[in-house]
């Protein structure tokens, strides 16, 4: 037997825009002095803003150096700065995961690698908010790997394990906890519709709604845009995935309690460009498949 490689399936190659970021995941550590954590934090904020504004070309340009710099800083950080450095490294890998997920199955393997690294660094940081945020990326990666049931279990187990520490962190922790529940709902609704799955996904969204109510307003803690408006968007998305167009339209019209929005993505919640676009598409899809109530 030989170790020869078979030809990859047609269309499976990562897009050219993502090659530099993918190569950085496997690249050697630089031999230069590591950048200061404050500098890395500034660059990370810039990249997070770019991602939320859908400026993916900016990420393709900036992320490779950020990956290398954050890894270098974590490796060289003194004992007293290890937690912070690992937290920054985790956040960088979280952003890389989210960026690679935008390309779907073509970069699913590399996104899963980045998500696993994000979780490892987060656990080393000891920060429950970072651990929860990284766990959310792992759950989404499991969905892309056709393991939605495992993704649901992982997200909910993480939420239960981290709940106490997240609640203590205030709005940041609550946003992280709420997004874990929404991740579980997304994973559950990515499967074929059954009564049990619809009930489970609805319960997960309801759990997120409870967290959003406790948080109060729509916030952008850790770039999540979590709050009543985001919960409402996920509720519509879940119903669309389960092909319940009529209920999706009712949910879109009503909005979540406290969101300050009734069928208006630009109202008080101020969703990001990505979320506003998704809301419009989901509503349109609901109109196409609404049928009759209960049909």
Secondary structure as GFF3:
##gff-version 3
##sequence-region A 1 295
A	DSSP	alpha_helix	16	26	.	.	.	ID=ss1
A	DSSP	alpha_helix	37	52	.	.	.	ID=ss2
A	DSSP	alpha_helix	56	76	.	.	.	ID=ss3
A	DSSP	three_ten_helix	79	81	.	.	.	ID=ss4
A	DSSP	alpha_helix	82	101	.	.	.	ID=ss5
A	DSSP	three_ten_helix	104	107	.	.	.	ID=ss6
A	DSSP	alpha_helix	108	125	.	.	.	ID=ss7
A	DSSP	alpha_helix	128	144	.	.	.	ID=ss8
A	DSSP	alpha_helix	148	168	.	.	.	ID=ss9
A	DSSP	alpha_helix	171	188	.	.	.	ID=ss10
A	DSSP	alpha_helix	195	215	.	.	.	ID=ss11
A	DSSP	three_ten_helix	221	223	.	.	.	ID=ss12
A	DSSP	alpha_helix	228	241	.	.	.	ID=ss13
A	DSSP	alpha_helix	245	254	.	.	.	ID=ss14
A	DSSP	alpha_helix	273	288	.	.	.	ID=ss15
###
